[in-house]
Amino acid sequence: MLGSFLNAVLNFLIMAFVVFCIIKALNRTNGKISGQDGAAELLGLNPSTLWSKIRKYRIDVKGLERE
């Protein structure tokens, strides 16, 4: 029982960190997803993979703060 709880907590923390990294990269690139100096390049992801994660975690790209 404790193992499943710890697994759930770990999964949540990993998800939160992934979302944090995506938002930070989008802020740093002023919302640019793909291409040179885009968030996907910064994160080492294919742009379609990044879009998939943005949809999965329901990240509001247009509502982000810009650095």
Phi, psi and omega per residue, in radians:
M1 nan -0.813 3.118
L2 -1.105 -0.617 3.128
G3 -1.093 -0.724 3.139
S4 -1.208 -0.601 3.086
F5 -1.147 -0.806 3.132
L6 -1.106 -0.647 3.093
N7 -1.100 -0.742 3.114
A8 -1.117 -0.735 3.120
V9 -1.124 -0.767 3.128
L10 -1.094 -0.762 3.102
N11 -1.062 -0.708 3.108
F12 -1.113 -0.774 -3.131
L13 -1.124 -0.676 3.095
I14 -1.126 -0.783 3.121
M15 -1.068 -0.764 3.141
A16 -1.094 -0.686 3.132
F17 -1.179 -0.702 3.098
V18 -1.071 -0.816 3.126
V19 -1.082 -0.762 3.114
F20 -1.011 -0.813 -3.119
C21 -1.121 -0.707 3.125
I22 -1.127 -0.816 -3.137
I23 -1.104 -0.743 3.124
K24 -1.072 -0.759 3.134
A25 -1.148 -0.723 3.116
L26 -1.132 -0.688 3.083
N27 -1.108 -0.760 -3.102
R28 -1.139 -0.555 -3.103
T29 -1.734 0.221 -3.125
N30 0.966 0.654 3.071
G31 1.466 0.025 3.123
K32 -1.294 2.150 -3.060
I33 -1.524 -0.910 -3.012
S34 -2.105 3.068 3.141
G35 1.505 -3.109 -3.138
Q36 -1.090 2.333 -3.122
D37 1.141 0.383 3.068
G38 -1.545 2.922 -3.114
A39 -1.088 -0.657 3.135
A40 -1.076 -0.783 3.113
E41 -1.095 -0.750 -3.138
L42 -1.055 -0.653 -3.127
L43 -1.535 -0.146 -3.109
G44 1.299 0.549 -3.129
L45 -2.017 2.711 2.951
N46 -1.218 2.438 -3.139
P47 -0.952 -0.641 3.131
S48 -1.186 -0.576 3.072
T49 -1.171 -0.730 3.111
L50 -1.100 -0.781 3.105
W51 -1.036 -0.691 3.127
S52 -1.072 -0.749 3.125
K53 -1.208 -0.643 3.098
I54 -1.071 -0.754 3.099
R55 -1.192 -0.772 -3.105
K56 -1.024 -0.762 -3.087
Y57 -1.664 0.093 3.077
R58 0.923 0.862 3.116
I59 -1.441 2.218 -3.137
D60 -1.486 1.673 -3.071
V61 -1.112 -0.712 -3.093
K62 -1.247 -0.415 -3.087
G63 -1.625 0.147 -3.097
L64 -1.384 2.637 3.023
E65 -1.306 2.603 3.118
R66 -1.870 2.473 3.113
E67 -1.547 nan nan
